Amino acid sequence: EPAPAADTATDGTSATTDRPSQGAGPKLKRFRIAVTVGYQYAHPFSYGMLGLDVTVGIWGPIQAGLYVRPSYGGNKQFPGMPEVVGPVIFMPMGLAAGVRKEGWLSPYVNGAFQFAYNRDGLRALPFLVGAMVQGGLDISPGDGFFVIRVQGEAGILGQVFNGRVSAGVGVRF
């Protein structure tokens, strides 16, 4: 049996070798995991904070994520409430959705739902809920997998202002 004829373009070159390959170009890195350290203020309390974030690109610039903010603060007293005994450990967590510009310089902004267990029964609420805006910048030197992150967050948790600033590192793939 004769071998099948190769596709040839009208100029006589092989059509399969001269065509640009499908899907050529930079591969999008849709998953991100980041660890940050920073400061959290939840009126009138101040905390040292560790941030853990996992985000995934859903479609185009749209992303969704999960986050947790374990925080540690000293003895404080909420005005008009019994004194808090022992160090304050506070852990807001939540879900976020927003937009991100892909690339080695990757700014993003998210709207986030947040909640936290209220260990000290502040105003008799066992859980605090709220919403916030998260914004930041991921820098990926050489457009690689390594990420340097700076981030800020502001919103309401329970009935009070809650703000955070942090910086850290992560990976994207």
Buried (B, 14 or more C-beta within 10 A) or exposed (E): EEEEEEEEEEEEEEEEEEEEEEEEEEEEBBEBBBBBEBEBBBBEBBBEBBBBBBBEBEEEEEBBBBBBBBBBBEEBEBEEEEEBEEEBEBBBBBBBBBBBEBEEEBEBEBBBBBBBEBEBEBEEEEEBBBEBBBBBBBEBEEEEEEBBBBBBBBBBBBEBBBBBBBEBBBBBE
